[in-house]
Amino acid sequence: SEKTAAAEGKVGELRRDPFAMLPFCGYNMGDYMAHWIDVAKDKDQSKLPKIYYVNWFRKNDAGKFVWPGFGENSRVLKWIVERLDGTAEGVETPIGVLPTRDALDTKGLELADDDLDFLLTVDKEVWREEAALVPEHLNTFGEHTPKELWDEYRALVQRLG
């Protein structure tokens, strides 16, 4: 997400922190993340909350937002709920599971096939560029950065090739 007036730094600058909590956390964010990792250890993984990352703001080559947004976001949320129920299809990608073309309800949308393909495609080169920026962020937490985050980072880089 982008920084706001509430966050330190330049407004509009890209930020990499969970739930935009960094300016409001009263202790080292690495410890905060370690806490949530510890909460999940030794638990039945099927009963833990599922986390989905959604980028509503992908732009095409002309700089125009591709997803129509706002009320149409419920279509992606519908896919997530159906996925959790085990009724929606998904395809594995280096960054996680994405909806298949048929699993995402686009009925009534004026969304070109090319735009849908763009939204459902993972550009590995773009993601490699993004991944290269992650260590600088994780290093801001110093020795407090949980090993598990570094493990996840290395696994992402490996999946991206």
N, C-alpha and C positions, 0 to 999 in steps of 0.2 A: 504494500500500500504506500501511499505518499504521506509525507510528514504534514502535519497541520500546525496551526499556531500554538497548540498545546504541547507539541514536541520540540525538543531542542534541535537546532539545525535550520536549514533553509526550507521554507514552506514549499511543498511540491516535490522535494527531494525523495527519492525512493528509500523506503525503510524496510528492514528485514527483521521484524520481531513479531512473535506470536500474539495475535489479537491486539496489536498496537499497544501493548502494555508497558513497553520499556520506560517511557517517561514517568510512569505511575508506580512502578515496582519499588518498594522500600528496601530491597536488598538485592544482592547480585542476581541477575537474571539467570545465570548459569545454575545457581542453587535452586531457583524457581523451577527451571526445566528439569533438574535432577529430581526434585520432589515428585513431579508428575510421572517421571519414569519409574521411580520407586513405588508409587501407588499401584502401578500396573504389574509390577514384578510378581511372579508366582500366583497370578490370578488366572481364572478361566478366560482366555482371550476372546471366546465367543460372546462373553457377557460384557466386555468393555465397550465403551462408546466408539463408534466408527467416525473417522475424520475424513472429510472431503475437502479438497482444495478446488476452488472455482475461480476462473479468471473471466469476469464479465467484460473485460475491457480490451480484448484483442482487436487490433486495428489491421486493416488490409493495406496494400501498398499505397493506396490513395490517402491513407491516414484516417479513414472512416471506421468507426466502431462497427463490427460485423454482427454481434448479437444485438437484437433489438432492445433488450434490457427491460428494466422495471417489471411490469406485470408478467412479462414472458419468462422471468427468472423462475417462476413456479414450475415451468416445464422441466427444468433441470432438477429442481427439488423433488418433483414427481418421480423422475428417474432414480434419484438417490433413495427415496422411500421404497420404490419397487425393487431396487437392487438389494436393499436391506431385507426385504421380504423374500428375496430369492426368485423374483419373477422377471427381472429385467436383465438383458444381456449386456455384457461389457467386453472390452478387448484390452488385454494387457499391453502396456506401453512401458518405456523406461521410467516414466514418472508416476505410474499407477494405472488404474483401470479407467478407461473412457467409455462413454456410451457407444454402442453401435449405431449406425445410421437409423436402423429401424426401431431401436429401443428408445430413442429420444423423440418425444411427441412434438412434431413440427406442423401438425395439421392446422391450416388456416394462417400459418406464417408466410410472409412474403420473403422467404430466405432461399436464395439461389443455391442450387446443388453445389456449386464451386465454393460458396461461402460456408456451407455445412461441412464440406470436406476440409476446408481450412480450419474450422473450429475443432474438428475431430482428428486433426493431425498433429503429431509431436515433431517439431523441427529440432532434431538432435543438435544441430550446430548452435541454434539460439540457446538451447538449454545448456550446452557445454559452456557457452559464454557466461550465462547466468551462474552456473555452478562454480566457475572460476572466481566469482565474487563472494562466495559463501565463507571461505576461510577467514577473510578479513573481518567479517561480522562475528563469527564464532570466536575469533581470537580476542575480541573486545571483552570477553568474559574470563579470559586468562585460564588459570588452572581450575576454575569453577566449571568450565565447559564439560558437560558429561561425556564420557567416552562413547556412550551410545549415539550421541549426535554425530561425533566424528565417524563412527562406524556407518551410520546411515548416509553421511556425506560420501564416504569412500564407495559405498555400494551404488549410490546414484551415479557417480563418475564412471564406475565400471559398467553399469547398464547403458550409459550414454556412449560408451566406446571411445 
